[in-house]
Amino acid sequence: MEARAVVKYARISPRKVKIVLDLIRNKPAGVAMGILKNTPKAASEYLIKLLNSAIANAANNHNMDVNKLYVAECYASQGPVLKRVQPRAQGRAFRILKRTSHITLVLKEKE
């Protein structure tokens, strides 16, 4: 039995999200929440909401015990890239890539 939560098209680079995901992988849900609340990274905001959603899914949809949950899987894959142009000197234009992420969090119950 597993509870899953997904956020799609998050306006943050997957590379930045993966740094924070590595901190909470295989940790109990309560410990993971504490780590996220004390991590000063932009990805933490997305992941706090995502973890709360996964915990709510586990409790309401799957009747799992909230105290036994742990982060079984978590990964971020690349979403579509917004391409923007920044004017530069002598009439040139540089491309800015605004990356997006699809972030998935899976919770399971400890035996």
N, C-alpha and C positions, 0 to 999 in steps of 0.2 A: 504494500500500500504506500502510495506516495502522494504528496500534495505539491502542486506546481503553480508558479506565478511567472508571468512573462510581461516585460515592458518592451514595446516595439517603438522604433523611431525616436529613441532618446537622443537629444541633441548633445551628445558627448562622445568623444572618440573611444572606440573599444579598447585601445591600448591603455587609456587612463582608467577604465573600469576594471580591467584585468588585474591591475596592481592591487586594488582594494578587494577584489574577489579572492585573491590568493590568501588574504588575511583571515577570511571567514570560512574557507572550505573545510569540511569535516568537523566543524565546531558545533556544540549545542546551540539551539536557537537563541536562548537568553544571553549566552556569552557572545554570540555573533552580534546581537543587537547592541551590547555594551561596547564592543570593538568599533562598530560603525558610528555610534554616537560620539566617540572620542577620537575619530580619525578626521583630521582636517583636510579632506579631499572633496572635490566637487561631486565625485561619483557616490559619496556616502549618502547624499540626500536621496538620490534615485534608489539606492539599495535599501535604505531604511523603509521607504514606502513599499518596496517590493517584498521585503522580508515580512512586514506586517500583513501584507496581502496573502502571502503564502501561509502564514500562521492561521489567518482567518479561514482560508480555504481548507486547511487541515482540520480545524475544529468544526466548521459548519457543514462542509460537504462530505468529509470522510470519517467523521466521529473519532478523530485521533486524539491522543492525550498530549496536550500542549507542552507539558513538562518533559516529555520523552523525545521531543523533536530535535533533529540535528540537520545541518546543511549537507545533504548527500551529494548534490551536484550543483555547480554554478558556473555559468560560462557566458561570455559576451561575444557575439558575432557581428560582423559589419553589416550595417544597413546601407541605404542609398546615400550617395555623397552629393551634397549641394555644391555646385561649382560657381564661384563668384570671381569677379575681376577687380584687381586693385591697380589704379593708375600709378605709373612710375615715371622716372625722368625720361625726357626726350621722346615722349609719345608712346613709350612702351606700356605694356599691360602685363601684370603678373597674375597668375591664377591662385586663388585661395580655395582650398578644399575644406568644406565644413562637413565633417564626418558625423554619421549617426550610428547608433548601436541598437541591436536587439539583445536584451539581457534576460536570461532564464535562471530561475532559482528553484531547486527541487528539495523538498524536505521529506525525510523519512523518520519513522519511529525507531528508537533504540530498543533492542530486544530485552 
